[in-house]
């Protein structure tokens, strides 16, 4: 499992429409398959690990990728 420099996991939560986000990820990263993007609430770490393995990325890189497809919260339009 992935750990940060002090041995703790960085908190990461999926927000917004995961179905839409996963479609965007599959378009941008064709190596990802549905099984990699299967998500159950509360199992973010499993999702991060699966995507990280498939894309050969570290946890922090995967979090950055996922944050780019999440809706921006706290901003007024």
C-alpha positions as CSV (number, residue, x, y, z in Angstrom):
1,X,0.0,0.0,0.0
2,X,1.0,3.6,-0.5
3,X,2.2,5.7,2.4
4,X,3.4,9.3,2.6
5,X,6.7,10.4,4.0
6,X,5.6,10.0,7.6
7,X,3.8,6.7,7.1
8,X,0.2,8.0,6.9
9,X,-2.2,7.8,4.1
10,X,-3.2,11.1,2.4
11,X,-7.0,11.4,2.7
12,X,-8.7,11.4,-0.6
13,X,-12.5,11.2,-1.3
14,X,-14.3,10.8,-4.5
15,X,-16.8,13.7,-5.0
16,X,-19.3,14.2,-7.8
17,X,-20.5,11.8,-10.4
18,X,-18.0,9.0,-10.5
19,X,-19.5,7.5,-13.7
20,X,-18.8,10.7,-15.6
21,X,-15.3,11.0,-14.0
22,X,-14.4,7.4,-14.9
23,X,-15.4,8.0,-18.5
24,X,-13.2,11.0,-18.7
25,X,-10.3,9.0,-17.2
26,X,-10.8,6.2,-19.7
27,X,-10.7,8.7,-22.6
28,X,-7.5,10.3,-21.3
29,X,-5.9,7.1,-20.2
30,X,-6.9,4.3,-22.7
31,X,-5.0,1.7,-20.6
32,X,-7.6,2.0,-17.9
33,X,-10.4,-0.6,-18.0
34,X,-13.7,-0.7,-16.1
35,X,-12.2,-3.1,-13.5
36,X,-9.5,-0.5,-12.7
37,X,-12.1,2.2,-12.1
38,X,-14.6,0.2,-10.1
39,X,-15.4,2.2,-7.0
40,X,-17.3,1.6,-3.8
41,X,-17.8,4.3,-1.3
42,X,-15.2,4.2,1.4
43,X,-12.8,2.2,-0.8
44,X,-10.8,5.0,-2.3
45,X,-7.5,3.4,-1.4
46,X,-8.3,0.3,-3.4
47,X,-9.2,2.6,-6.4
48,X,-6.0,4.5,-6.1
49,X,-4.0,1.4,-5.9
50,X,-5.7,-0.2,-8.9
51,X,-5.2,2.9,-11.1
52,X,-1.7,3.4,-9.9
53,X,-0.7,-0.2,-10.8
54,X,-2.3,0.1,-14.3
55,X,-0.7,3.5,-15.1
56,X,2.5,2.7,-13.3
57,X,2.1,5.9,-11.1
58,X,2.7,6.6,-7.5
59,X,-0.2,7.4,-5.1
60,X,0.4,11.1,-5.2
61,X,0.4,11.1,-9.0
62,X,-2.9,9.1,-9.1
63,X,-4.5,11.5,-6.7
64,X,-3.5,14.4,-8.8
65,X,-4.9,12.7,-11.9
66,X,-8.2,12.0,-10.2
67,X,-8.5,15.5,-8.8
68,X,-8.3,16.9,-12.3
69,X,-11.6,15.2,-13.3
70,X,-13.5,16.0,-10.0
71,X,-15.8,19.0,-9.9
72,X,-14.4,22.2,-8.4
73,X,-16.1,22.7,-5.0
74,X,-16.5,25.9,-3.1
75,X,-16.4,28.2,-6.2
76,X,-19.3,30.3,-7.4
77,X,-19.9,30.7,-11.1
